[in-house]
């Protein structure tokens, strides 16, 4: 489709309630001046073509000086330049009034502004025409008047009538209350090869001042006086100086008679705890609301009443697949889930509020939603839902959004992002991350309330399951009372102190080709058991498990980190499906397990069309705790070059060419409480030529500490890996976040220019999101703040950041969220590449994370080879997690001391970062 962009100021229809009507008023004390501040400078943002609220395009103006007649805001807009496809996102333009012909650039002065203004004030809407058809007719009339003899939408009778009427009313001059065309002028309209930006007009309502009525005298209103009283000075009272004793002297014990035992309370020990809602005690159809009804300390409150549902059991909330009437509530797990049945029956939008017991805060909240999107009872084109987390001060901590568009039909079969909603909105056919199989998730510190709201384009026939949250439980521990009358030193055992510990498998002690199986072989308390035998592999070293890229025979096992990984070589040679079971030492449980898989999907020896693999975590009772799945389809060929999701598997299934999250570069991950066994199984459509690396897991270690008493003995230090989250709250907006320890202990950030603090909704403006809301500054950055390199952004240069740590400090994981990358391409590149590379103290690369895709060579890409429309997937608030606009950079490995984040070809300088965290290692 040819993309043309136009914007309009103000409200164009009496029925419109969405855009404000921008009014231009002449001064009541001076004659009307038709120039009306022509030549006003503004920062301009265009919406997508044919995405305007009341026209073919919305135009957003900002940075207009206060002493001008125009104001910042959103305007109705129209194209005046046929066959030009460029749009503006944050560039400067000059705004001219069409009434001030003498002030116009010469190439604008010759256009028939009298006739264009007539059309703006006398639009014709054909009977039964949709909004879009009506907008196209008005746009066509404008194009015909500016000389286009082959308009994009053809010439409808209504468009021709508007042109005929305008020609019959040549010389039209807008009057009081009429609309006036203002021109948003950037790079001109009479160029072809160099011309890039679509010139547009916006609509502004003209209001002439009333004629003043003379009065005998005017008494000025009384002047109000404001008095500002400074707060009283705070008096600081000097405090007593405390002098510390430099050493402790141990005194031999002396028996003392004490009449009663003494109880000593140790400080609170706080531990993260994952809580999974349990719907099994509730009868189907009964309420799940009320504090503690389905999970300790949790209350669910629906708009109506949230009640339990179960798969295959009435009441029917939805059926899935849609053509199987008996497939009731499919997807809901066996012990049940919930929905608001009252709201479902009423065909209304759902809303749920989740709160917690007094004093309880959570750091993560998650719930699975099924079967959203295949039913559109309001015939909406826009669809929006959000989950927002708040702290005790009612400040927003985090938000997760779902947003897309469809045709205005009851059962959508197409959409701008998710394709056919009869598939992607269906509980059993949708892939994870599509509306029909969507996991709502918010994370942050101090969350006490979560609101899940469904706005326009809602689907009332939805169900929820797999609700879980993470809370930090603190409890004082009392030491058992013991009489202080003791003739000799006694040993008091304090209760167990438990700490989460990240364990990274170390394959370096194992010889290549030798078994990595056996308890503790590559990590304390871990056993790996393959179908055959899991053995060590290494990059560039035989045995060859796979080659990558596929056309480089010497590129053996590429992607595996330097200290190695593993595979089941026996199964690989036999061309069979792999299977691995990971178990732990007696008494050890884990809350997270992760392993990277390389080179899956480019080889299909069974000629399957369906491809499926899964990782399932179990607890000690053999109950499934969590599952991670990989599923897609291809033609029945040996080396697939296409698929329903991942494109060409010779790229997306190749270890070095695949992007993170594609089969060839896939991270298996499961999380939950009390995991003791993980099974990684490969089903139909398997690829036997695969390798694994970067295995890690999180366990909670508990160890009693024995302290002899009463002798004062210094206990040896116990090193625990520590999670550190950067805190930007202490830095003033716009100030540097660089320097050791500036935002996190032991961390230094060094940008190509200077990394400064940014905040959502506060200048400096790094980006706006959504792109059509000029006041939505830096959206996505958390309230505590984030950072960017403002110098690079203003210079339209590529960013680069280097993260280093204090001497002696190394990390095993580093993560930072990036927002709003990809919707702006100032270098007109077709290739786009960014990398985060982690190095050890010897300067050797430990691991890397990459982002790579291609687009047409245009400034504001609307298509790409992987991520679709970058005006959506590159936008901070519209992008899904894992798309460039909402991208989490993450690297993991042993002994990382330096991380470099570099932006190469096809960079976007208008990007921001937040939620930086890392895990320190023990020396």
C-alpha positions in Angstrom: 0.0 0.0 0.0 1.3 3.5 -0.8 1.7 5.3 2.5 1.0 9.0 2.6 0.9 11.0 5.7 -1.3 14.0 6.7 -2.3 15.7 9.9 -5.2 17.8 11.0 -5.5 20.4 13.8 -8.7 20.3 15.9 -12.1 18.6 15.7 -13.5 18.2 12.2 -16.9 16.7 12.9 -19.6 17.7 15.3 -19.8 14.1 16.3 -16.2 13.7 17.1 -15.3 13.5 20.7 -11.7 12.2 20.5 -9.6 15.1 19.3 -9.7 18.6 20.9 -10.9 21.4 18.6 -8.0 23.8 18.3 -9.1 27.4 18.3 -7.2 30.3 16.8 -8.4 33.6 18.2 -7.4 37.1 17.1 -6.6 39.6 19.8 -9.7 41.5 21.0 -7.7 44.8 21.1 -6.3 44.7 17.6 -7.6 44.2 14.0 -7.8 40.7 12.7 -4.5 39.7 11.1 -4.6 37.0 8.5 -1.0 36.0 9.1 -2.0 34.5 12.5 1.6 33.9 13.5 2.6 32.2 10.3 6.1 30.7 10.5 5.7 29.1 13.9 8.3 26.5 14.7 7.2 23.1 16.2 8.3 19.6 16.8 6.1 17.3 14.8 5.0 13.6 15.1 2.8 11.9 12.5 0.6 8.9 13.3 0.5 6.0 10.9 -1.1 6.5 7.5 -4.9 5.9 7.7 -4.7 5.7 11.5 -6.1 9.2 12.2 -9.0 9.6 14.6 -11.0 11.9 12.3 -8.9 12.0 9.2 -6.3 10.0 7.3 -3.6 11.1 9.8 -3.3 12.6 13.3 -0.6 15.3 13.7 1.0 16.0 17.1 2.7 19.4 17.7 4.9 20.2 20.6 7.6 22.7 21.6 5.4 25.6 20.3 6.3 28.9 22.0 3.7 30.3 24.4 3.5 33.7 22.7 2.0 32.2 19.5 -1.6 31.7 18.5 -1.1 27.9 18.0 -0.9 25.5 20.9 0.7 22.1 21.6 -1.6 19.2 21.0 -3.1 16.7 18.5 -4.6 17.9 15.2 -6.6 16.5 12.4 -4.5 16.2 9.3 -4.6 15.6 5.6 -1.9 14.9 2.9 -1.2 17.5 0.2 1.7 15.7 -1.5 0.8 12.6 -3.5 3.1 9.6 -3.7 5.5 10.7 -0.9 5.7 8.2 2.0 7.9 9.8 4.7 6.6 10.7 8.1 8.0 12.8 10.9 8.8 11.5 14.4 10.2 14.3 16.5 11.7 16.5 13.7 11.2 20.2 13.4 8.8 21.9 10.9 7.4 25.4 10.3 3.7 26.0 10.5 2.1 28.4 8.0 -1.5 29.7 7.8 -3.1 29.3 4.4 -4.7 32.7 4.9 -1.4 34.5 4.8 -0.4 33.8 1.2 2.2 36.6 1.2 4.0 34.8 4.0 4.0 31.3 2.4 7.0 29.8 0.7 6.7 30.3 -3.1 5.9 26.6 -3.8 3.0 26.7 -1.4 1.6 30.1 -2.5 0.3 28.8 -5.8 -1.9 26.1 -4.4 -5.7 26.7 -4.3 -6.1 27.3 -0.5 -9.5 29.0 -1.0 -10.8 25.7 -2.4 -9.0 23.5 0.1 -10.5 25.6 2.9 -13.9 25.2 1.3 -13.6 21.4 1.3 -12.5 21.4 5.0 -15.7 23.2 5.9 -18.0 21.4 3.5 -17.1 17.7 3.7 -19.6 15.2 2.2 -20.1 11.8 3.8 -21.8 9.2 1.6 -24.7 7.2 2.9 -23.6 4.0 4.7 -19.9 4.8 4.3 -17.5 3.8 7.1 -15.2 6.4 8.8 -12.3 5.2 6.7 -14.2 5.5 3.4 -15.3 8.9 4.4 -11.8 10.0 5.3 -10.5 8.6 1.9 -13.1 10.7 0.0 -12.1 13.9 1.7 -8.4 13.1 1.2 -9.1 12.4 -2.5 -10.8 15.7 -2.9 -7.8 17.5 -1.5 -5.4 15.5 -3.8 -7.5 16.4 -6.8 -7.4 20.1 -5.9 -3.6 20.1 -5.5 -3.3 18.5 -9.0 -3.1 14.7 -8.5 -4.7 13.1 -11.6 -4.4 9.5 -10.3 -5.4 9.5 -6.6 -4.7 6.4 -4.6 -8.4 5.6 -3.7 -9.9 6.4 -7.1 -12.5 9.2 -7.4 -15.8 8.5 -5.7 -19.0 10.5 -6.5 -18.6 12.2 -3.1 -15.0 13.2 -3.7 -15.9 14.6 -7.1 -18.9 16.5 -5.6 -16.6 18.1 -3.0 -14.2 19.2 -5.8 -17.0 20.6 -8.0 -18.5 22.5 -5.0 -15.1 24.0 -4.2 -14.5 25.1 -7.8 -18.0 26.7 -7.7 -17.0 28.6 -4.6 -13.6 29.9 -5.6 -12.4 32.8 -3.4 -14.0 31.3 -0.3 -12.7 33.0 2.9 -13.2 31.2 6.3 -15.3 33.1 8.8 -15.9 33.0 12.5 -16.1 29.4 13.6 -14.8 28.0 10.3 -11.8 25.7 9.8 -8.6 27.1 8.4 -5.9 24.9 6.8 -2.4 25.4 8.3 0.5 23.8 6.4 3.1 21.7 8.3 6.1 22.5 6.1 9.4 20.5 6.3 11.3 19.7 3.2 9.1 21.1 0.5 6.7 19.8 -2.1 8.4 20.4 -5.5 11.2 17.9 -5.2 11.2 14.2 -6.2 14.3 12.2 -5.7 15.4 14.0 -2.6 11.9 14.5 -1.3 11.2 12.4 1.7 8.7 13.9 4.2 5.0 14.1 3.3 3.8 17.7 3.7 0.5 17.9 5.4 -2.2 20.4 6.5 -3.9 20.6 9.8 -7.3 22.1 10.7 -7.6 25.0 13.1 -10.9 26.6 14.1 -11.0 30.4 13.5 -12.7 32.5 16.2 -12.9 36.2 15.6 -13.2 38.5 18.7 -16.6 39.9 19.5 -17.1 43.6 18.9 -16.5 45.3 22.3 -19.5 47.3 23.7 -18.4 50.7 25.1 -19.2 51.0 28.8 -19.2 54.2 30.9 -16.5 53.0 33.2 -14.8 49.8 34.1 -13.7 48.9 37.6 -10.7 46.7 37.7 -11.2 43.5 39.8 -9.6 43.5 43.2 -6.0 42.3 43.1 -5.4 39.0 45.0 -2.3 39.0 47.0 -0.5 35.7 47.7 1.8 35.5 50.6 4.3 32.6 50.7 5.5 31.8 54.2 8.7 29.8 54.4 8.6 26.8 56.6 10.1 27.1 60.1 13.8 26.4 60.4 14.6 22.9 61.6 16.7 22.8 64.7 19.3 20.1 64.8 20.3 18.9 68.2 23.9 17.6 68.6 24.1 13.9 69.4 26.4 12.2 71.7 29.6 10.8 70.1 30.0 7.1 70.2 33.5 5.7 70.2 34.0 2.1 69.0 36.4 -0.2 70.7 39.0 -1.5 68.3 39.2 -5.1 69.6 37.2 -7.7 71.5 38.7 -9.6 74.4 37.4 -13.1 75.2 36.9 -13.7 78.9 36.9 -17.3 80.3 33.4 -18.3 81.3 32.3 -17.9 84.9 29.4 -19.8 86.3 26.6 -17.4 87.1 23.3 -18.3 88.8 20.4 -16.9 86.9 16.9 -17.4 88.2 15.2 -17.6 84.7 16.3 -18.4 81.2 16.8 -15.5 78.7 15.2 -15.6 75.2 17.2 -13.8 72.5 15.4 -12.7 69.4 17.5 -12.6 66.3 16.8 -10.0 63.6 14.2 -10.7 60.9 15.3 -13.1 58.2 13.5 -12.3 54.9 13.2 -14.8 52.1 11.5 -14.5 48.7 8.6 -17.0 48.5 6.7 -18.0 45.4 3.0 -18.5 46.2 0.8 -20.5 43.7 -3.0 -20.0 44.0 -4.8 -23.3 44.7 -8.3 -23.4 43.4 -8.9 -27.1 44.3 -10.7 -26.5 47.6 -13.3 -24.3 45.9 -16.4 -25.9 44.2 -16.8 -25.1 40.5 -19.1 -22.1 40.1 -18.4 -20.8 43.7 -16.7 -17.6 44.5 -12.9 -17.4 44.7 -13.0 -14.0 46.3 -12.1 -13.2 49.8 -8.8 -12.9 51.7 -7.0 -16.3 51.6 -9.7 -18.0 49.6 -7.2 -19.5 47.0 -3.8 -18.3 48.3 -2.5 -17.1 51.7 -2.7 -13.3 51.9 -4.4 -12.8 48.5 -7.8 -11.3 47.8 -9.4 -11.3 44.3 -12.2 -8.7 43.6 -13.9 -8.8 40.2 -16.4 -6.3 38.7 -19.1 -8.9 39.4 -17.9 -12.0 41.2 -14.9 -14.1 40.4 -15.9 -17.8 40.5 -14.1 -21.1 39.9 -14.0 -22.7 36.5 -12.6 -26.0 35.3 -11.8 -27.6 32.0 -14.5 -29.8 30.5 -17.0 -28.7 33.2 -20.0 -26.3 33.1 -20.4 -23.3 33.2 -19.0 -22.8 29.7 -17.0 -19.7 29.6 -15.5 -20.4 26.1 -15.0 -23.4 23.8 -11.7 -24.2 22.2 -11.1 -25.0 19.4 -14.0 -22.9 18.3 -15.5 -25.7 16.2 -15.7 -28.2 19.0 -18.7 -27.4 21.1 -17.8 -30.0 23.8 -14.3 -28.5 24.3 -15.3 -26.4 27.3 -12.7 -24.0 29.0 -9.8 -25.8 27.5 -6.4 -24.7 28.7 -7.4 -24.2 32.3 -5.3 -26.5 34.5 -6.8 -29.4 36.3 -7.2 -27.8 39.7 -9.1 -24.9 38.1 -9.0 -21.2 37.5 -11.5 -18.4 37.6 -13.5 -15.8 35.6 -16.2 -13.3 36.3 -19.2 -15.2 35.1 -21.7 -12.4 35.7 -19.7 -10.1 33.5 -19.3 -12.8 30.9 -23.0 -13.4 30.7 -23.7 -9.7 30.5 -21.2 -9.4 27.6 -19.3 -6.7 29.4 -15.6 -5.9 29.9 -14.0 -7.7 32.8 -12.0 -6.0 35.6 -10.1 -7.5 38.5 -8.3 -6.1 41.5 -5.8 -8.2 43.4 -4.8 -7.1 46.9 -2.8 -8.6 49.7 -2.9 -8.9 53.5 -1.8 -6.0 55.6 1.9 -5.6 55.6 2.4 -8.0 52.6 4.1 -6.7 49.5 5.0 -8.7 46.3 7.8 -8.3 43.8 6.2 -10.3 41.0 2.6 -11.2 40.0 1.6 -13.5 37.1 -1.7 -15.0 35.8 -2.4 -16.9 32.5 -5.3 -15.7 30.4 -7.0 -17.9 27.8 -9.2 -17.4 24.8 -9.0 -13.6 24.4 -9.5 -12.0 21.0 -11.6 -14.4 18.9 -14.9 -12.7 19.9 -15.4 -8.9 19.4 -19.0 -8.1 20.5 -18.6 -4.4 20.3 -17.2 -4.5 16.7 -14.2 -2.5 17.8 -11.2 -1.9 15.6 -9.0 -1.1 18.6 -8.3 -3.6 21.4 -6.6 -2.7 24.7 -6.1 -4.3 28.1 -3.7 -3.5 30.9 -2.3 -4.9 34.2 -1.0 -2.1 36.4 0.8 -2.6 39.7 0.7 0.0 42.5 2.6 0.5 45.8 1.2 1.5 49.2 1.4 5.2 48.1 -0.7 4.4 45.1 2.2 5.1 42.8 2.3 3.0 39.6 5.2 0.6 39.8 4.8 -1.4 36.6 2.4 -2.0 33.8 1.8 -4.7 31.2 -0.3 -4.0 28.2 -2.0 -5.8 25.3 -2.9 -3.7 22.3 -3.7 -4.4 18.6 -6.2 -3.6 15.9 -8.6 -5.6 13.8 -11.4 -5.0 11.3 -14.7 -4.0 12.9 -16.2 -7.6 12.8 -17.6 -9.9 15.4 -15.1 -12.7 14.8 -11.8 -11.1 13.6 -9.8 -13.2 11.2 -7.0 -10.6 10.8 -5.1 -8.1 12.9 -2.1 -5.8 12.7 0.1 -8.0 14.9 -1.4 -11.4 15.7 -2.8 -12.5 12.3 -6.0 -14.6 12.4 -7.6 -14.1 15.8 -9.7 -17.2 15.3 -6.3 -19.0 15.8 -4.2 -16.5 17.9 -7.2 -15.6 20.0 -8.2 -19.3 20.7 -7.2 -20.9 23.9 -5.7 -24.1 22.5 -4.5 -22.9 19.1 -2.8 -19.7 20.2 0.9 -19.7 20.8 2.2 -18.4 24.1 2.4 -14.6 23.9 -0.6 -14.4 21.6 -3.9 -12.9 23.0 -5.6 -16.3 23.3 -2.7 -17.7 25.4 -1.4 -14.6 27.2 0.5 -14.4 30.5 0.0 -11.2 32.4 3.0 -10.3 34.5 4.2 -7.3 36.5 7.4 -7.0 38.6 8.7 -4.3 41.0 9.4 -3.5 44.5 6.7 -2.9 47.2 3.6 -3.9 45.1 0.4 -4.0 47.2 -2.3 -3.8 44.5 -2.7 -5.0 40.9 -5.5 -3.9 38.6 -6.3 -5.9 35.4 -8.6 -3.8 33.2 -10.1 -4.5 29.8 -10.9 -1.5 27.7 -12.1 -1.0 24.2 -12.4 -4.1 22.0 -12.8 -6.5 24.9 -13.7 -10.2 24.8 -16.0 -11.2 27.7 -15.5 -15.0 27.1 -12.2 -15.4 28.9 -10.7 -17.5 31.7 -7.7 -17.3 34.0 -5.4 -19.9 35.6 -1.9 -20.4 36.9 -2.0 -17.4 39.2 1.2 -16.9 41.2 3.1 -14.2 43.0 6.4 -13.7 44.9 6.4 -12.2 48.3 9.1 -11.6 50.8 8.3 -13.1 54.2 10.1 -11.8 57.3 9.9 -13.5 60.6 11.9 -12.9 63.8 13.6 -16.1 65.0 13.8 -16.7 68.7 16.8 -18.5 70.1 15.7 -21.3 72.5 16.0 -20.1 76.1 19.1 -21.4 77.9 20.0 -20.6 81.5 23.0 -18.3 81.8 24.3 -20.3 84.7 26.9 -22.4 82.7 30.0 -23.9 84.2 31.6 -24.3 80.8 31.2 -22.9 77.3 28.3 -24.3 75.4 27.6 -24.4 71.7 24.3 -22.8 70.7 22.9 -23.7 67.3 21.0 -20.9 65.7 18.1 -21.7 63.4 18.9 -22.3 59.8 19.7 -19.2 57.7 18.5 -19.8 54.1 19.7 -17.7 51.1 18.9 -18.0 47.4 22.0 -19.1 45.6 22.6 -19.0 41.8 24.7 -22.0 40.7 26.4 -22.0 37.3 27.4 -25.3 35.9 31.2 -25.6 35.3 32.2 -28.0 32.5 35.9 -27.0 32.5 37.1 -29.9 34.8 35.6 -32.4 32.4 37.5 -33.6 29.3 35.8 -33.1 25.9 33.9 -36.2 25.0 33.7 -37.5 28.6 30.5 -37.9 30.6 29.1 -34.9 32.5 26.6 -37.2 34.3 26.7 -38.0 38.0 25.9 -36.1 41.1 28.1 -33.0 41.3 30.0 -33.7 38.1 29.5 -30.1 36.8 27.6 -28.4 39.6 27.2 -29.0 43.3 24.0 -31.1 44.0 23.1 -31.5 40.3 22.8 -34.7 38.3 22.3 -34.9 34.5 20.8 -38.0 33.0 20.5 -38.3 29.2 18.7 -41.0 27.2 22.2 -42.2 26.1 25.1 -40.4 27.9 25.5 -36.6 28.2 29.1 -35.7 27.4 31.1 -32.5 27.2 31.4 -30.6 24.0 33.4 -27.5 23.1 33.3 -24.9 20.3 35.8 -25.6 17.5 36.7 -29.1 18.9 35.6 -32.6 17.8 33.2 -34.4 18.2 31.1 -32.3 15.7 27.6 -32.0 16.9 26.6 -29.4 14.4 28.2 -26.7 12.3 27.2 -23.1 12.2 26.9 -21.3 9.9 25.7 -24.3 7.9 28.0 -23.5 5.0 31.2 -23.4 7.0 32.3 -27.0 7.7 35.0 -25.9 10.1 32.6 -24.0 12.3 32.1 -26.8 14.8 29.7 -26.4 17.8 29.6 -22.6 17.5 27.8 -20.7 20.2 28.9 -23.1 23.0 30.8 -21.0 25.6 34.6 -21.4 26.1 34.4 -23.7 29.1 32.0 -26.0 27.3 28.6 -27.5 27.3 27.0 -30.9 26.7 24.9 -33.1 24.4 23.9 -36.7 24.1 26.4 -37.8 21.5 25.0 -41.4 21.3 21.5 -40.1 20.5 22.9 -37.6 18.0 24.8 -40.3 16.1 21.7 -42.5 16.1 19.5 -39.7 14.7 17.1 -40.0 17.6 15.2 -37.5 19.8 17.1 -36.3 22.8 15.7 -36.5 26.4 17.4 -35.2 29.6 16.4 -35.4 33.3 18.0 -33.0 35.8 17.7 -33.9 39.5 19.2 -32.5 42.6 20.8 -33.8 45.9 18.5 -35.0 48.6 16.8 -32.1 50.4 17.7 -29.6 47.7 15.0 -27.7 45.8 15.3 -25.1 43.2 13.2 -22.1 42.2 14.6 -21.5 38.7 16.4 -23.6 36.1 17.8 -22.4 32.8 19.9 -23.9 30.0 20.8 -22.5 26.5 20.1 -24.7 23.5 21.8 -24.2 20.1 21.2 -25.2 16.5 17.7 -26.7 16.8 15.4 -26.7 13.8 17.6 -26.5 10.7 17.6 -30.3 10.3 14.4 -32.3 10.2 15.3 -36.0 9.6 11.8 -37.3 10.2 10.3 -34.9 7.6 7.8 -33.8 10.1 5.5 -30.9 9.7 4.9 -30.5 13.4 7.7 -29.7 15.8 7.4 -29.9 19.6 9.7 -29.9 22.6 9.0 -29.2 26.3 10.8 -28.6 29.6 8.6 -29.6 32.6 9.5 -29.0 36.3 8.1 -31.3 39.1 8.1 -31.1 42.9 8.8 -33.9 45.3 5.2 -35.1 45.0 5.7 -35.4 41.2 3.2 -32.6 40.6 4.0 -30.4 37.6 5.1 -27.0 38.8 5.9 -25.3 35.5 6.4 -26.0 31.8 8.1 -24.3 28.9 7.3 -25.3 25.4 8.6 -24.9 21.8 6.2 -25.5 19.0 5.9 -24.6 15.4 5.2 -26.1 11.9 7.2 -26.4 8.7 6.8 -28.1 5.3 7.7 -31.8 5.4 11.3 -31.3 4.2 14.8 -32.3 5.5 16.1 -28.7 5.7 13.1 -26.4 6.3 13.4 -22.9 4.8 10.0 -21.7 6.1 7.8 -22.0 9.1 4.6 -20.6 10.6 6.4 -18.5 13.2 10.2 -18.5 12.8 10.6 -17.9 9.1 13.6 -19.6 7.4 14.8 -22.3 9.8 18.2 -22.4 8.0 18.6 -19.0 9.7 16.4 -19.1 12.8 17.4 -22.7 13.5 21.1 -22.1 13.1 23.2 -21.5 16.2 25.0 -18.4 15.1 22.4 -16.8 12.8 19.3 -17.3 15.0 18.2 -14.5 17.2 17.7 -15.1 20.9 14.2 -16.7 21.3 14.4 -18.5 18.0 14.8 -22.3 17.9 18.5 -22.2 17.0 19.3 -19.9 20.0 16.7 -20.9 22.6 16.9 -20.6 26.3 14.9 -23.2 28.2 13.7 -21.8 31.6 11.3 -22.9 34.3 10.5 -21.3 37.6 8.5 -22.2 40.7 8.6 -23.4 44.3 10.0 -26.7 45.4 11.3 -28.0 42.1 13.3 -31.3 42.5 13.2 -32.7 38.9 13.2 -31.2 35.4 12.6 -33.2 32.2 13.6 -31.8 28.8 11.8 -33.9 26.1 11.9 -33.7 22.3 8.8 -35.0 20.5 7.8 -35.0 16.9 9.9 -33.0 14.5 13.0 -33.2 16.6 16.5 -32.2 15.5 19.2 -34.5 16.9 22.1 -32.2 16.1 21.9 -29.9 19.1 24.1 -28.7 21.9 23.5 -27.1 25.4 25.5 -24.6 27.4 25.1 -21.9 30.1 23.2 -24.2 32.5 22.3 -22.5 35.8 19.8 -22.8 38.6 18.7 -21.1 41.8 18.6 -23.0 45.0 17.9 -22.1 48.6 20.8 -23.1 50.8 20.1 -23.6 54.6 23.0 -24.0 57.0 23.0 -24.0 60.8 25.7 -21.9 62.4 27.3 -23.1 65.6 28.8 -20.4 67.8 30.7 -21.3 71.0 29.4 -19.3 74.0 30.4 -17.2 75.9 33.8 -17.0 74.1 33.7 -14.2 71.5 34.8 -15.9 68.3 34.7 -14.2 64.9 32.7 -16.3 62.6 34.2 -16.9 59.2 32.6 -14.8 56.4 30.1 -16.7 54.3 29.9 -15.5 50.8 26.5 -15.5 49.1 26.0 -14.4 45.5 24.1 -11.1 45.7 21.4 -9.6 43.4 22.0 -5.9 43.0 19.4 -3.5 41.5 20.5 -0.1 40.3 18.8 2.8 42.2 18.4 6.0 40.2 16.2 7.8 42.7 19.1 9.6 44.3 20.1 11.3 41.1 18.5 14.5 39.8 16.9 14.2 36.3 19.3 15.2 33.6 22.4 14.7 35.9 25.1 12.1 35.2 24.6 8.5 36.5 28.3 7.7 35.7 30.9 7.0 38.3 31.7 4.0 40.5 28.8 3.4 42.9 26.7 6.3 41.5 23.5 4.1 41.1 24.6 0.7 42.4 27.4 -0.4 44.7 30.4 -1.5 42.8 29.0 -0.5 39.3 30.3 2.1 36.9 28.5 3.1 33.8 30.5 4.8 31.0 28.6 6.1 27.9 30.1 7.3 24.6 28.9 10.8 25.7 27.5 11.0 29.2 24.8 8.7 30.6 22.2 10.9 32.4 19.1 10.1 34.4 15.7 10.1 32.7 12.2 9.8 34.1 8.8 9.1 32.6 6.7 12.2 31.8 9.6 14.5 32.5 12.0 16.5 30.3 14.4 15.9 28.7 12.3 14.2 26.0 14.2 11.1 24.8 11.2 9.6 23.0 7.5 9.6 23.0 5.3 6.6 23.2 2.8 5.9 21.8 4.1 7.9 18.8 0.9 9.8 18.5 0.8 11.1 22.1 3.4 14.0 22.2 3.0 14.3 26.0 3.9 10.7 26.6 7.5 11.3 27.3 9.9 8.4 28.1 7.0 6.0 28.7 8.1 2.6 30.1 10.9 3.9 32.2 10.0 3.0 35.8 9.2 5.8 38.3 12.6 5.4 40.0 14.2 6.4 36.7 16.6 5.1 34.1 19.3 6.5 31.8 20.4 7.4 28.3 23.2 9.1 26.6 21.6 12.5 25.9 24.6 13.8 23.9 24.4 10.8 21.5 20.6 11.2 21.2 20.8 14.9 20.4 23.6 14.3 17.9 21.6 11.5 16.3 24.6 9.2 16.8 24.8 5.5 17.8 24.9 4.8 21.6 27.6 2.8 23.3 27.8 1.9 27.0 30.5 0.1 29.0 29.6 -1.4 32.4 32.4 -2.3 34.8 32.7 -3.3 38.4 34.8 -2.5 41.5 38.2 -4.3 41.7 37.8 -7.9 42.8 34.1 -7.9 41.8 32.7 -10.2 39.1 29.2 -11.0 38.1 27.3 -14.0 36.8 24.4 -12.2 35.3 23.7 -8.7 34.0 20.4 -7.3 32.8 18.9 -4.0 31.6 15.6 -3.1 29.9 15.7 -1.0 26.7 12.7 0.9 25.4 11.7 2.4 22.1 14.3 1.1 19.8 13.5 0.6 16.1 10.8 3.0 15.2 13.3 5.7 14.0 16.0 4.9 11.5 17.8 8.2 10.8 20.5 6.6 8.7 18.0 4.9 6.3 19.7 1.5 6.9 18.3 -1.8 5.8 20.3 -3.8 8.3 20.0 -3.3 12.1 22.4 -4.7 14.6 23.1 -4.3 18.4 25.1 -6.5 20.7 25.8 -6.9 24.4 29.1 -8.7 25.0 30.4 -9.8 28.4 34.1 -10.2 29.1 36.2 -11.8 31.9 39.3 -10.3 33.5 41.5 -11.7 30.7 39.5 -9.8 28.1 38.0 -13.1 26.8 34.4 -13.0 25.6 32.2 -15.0 28.0 28.9 -14.6 26.3 26.9 -12.3 24.0 23.3 -11.2 23.4 22.4 -9.8 20.0 19.5 -8.0 18.3 19.5 -8.2 14.5 16.8 -7.6 11.8 16.3 -5.9 8.4 13.8 -3.3 7.2 13.3 -1.2 4.1 15.7 1.7 4.0 13.2 4.3 5.3 13.3 6.7 8.3 10.2 5.2 10.1 10.1 1.5 9.2 6.6 0.0 9.0 7.8 -3.5 8.1 10.7 -5.9 8.9 11.8 -9.4 8.3 11.1 -10.5 11.9 9.2 -7.9 14.0 6.5 -6.7 11.6 5.6 -3.0 11.8 8.4 -1.2 13.8 6.0 1.7 14.5 4.4 -0.9 16.8 7.1 -3.4 17.7 9.7 -0.6 18.0 7.5 1.6 20.2 8.1 1.5 24.0 4.4 1.0 25.1 3.1 -0.9 22.1 5.9 -3.4 21.6 5.6 -6.8 23.2 8.4 -8.1 25.5 11.1 -9.4 23.2 10.4 -7.0 20.4 13.0 -4.2 19.8 10.9 -1.5 21.5 10.6 -3.5 24.7 13.9 -5.5 24.7 15.6 -7.0 27.8 19.4 -7.2 27.4 20.8 -10.1 29.4 24.1 -11.9 29.6 25.1 -14.7 32.0 28.3 -16.6 32.7 31.2 -17.0 35.0 33.6 -14.2 36.1 32.2 -11.4 34.1 34.0 -8.1 34.8 33.0 -5.9 31.9 29.9 -5.6 29.6 29.8 -3.6 26.4 26.5 -2.6 24.8 27.2 -1.4 21.3 24.8 -0.1 18.6 25.9 -0.7 15.0 24.2 -0.4 11.7 20.6 0.9 11.7 20.8 2.4 15.2 17.9 4.3 16.8 19.3 7.2 18.9 16.0 7.9 20.7 16.1 5.1 23.2 16.2 4.8 27.0 17.2 2.2 29.6 15.8 1.1 33.0 15.6 -1.8 35.4 19.3 -2.4 35.5 20.4 -5.3 37.7 23.3 -7.8 38.2 24.3 -10.8 40.3 27.7 -10.6 42.0 29.8 -13.8 42.4 31.8 -15.0 45.4 35.6 -14.6 45.0 
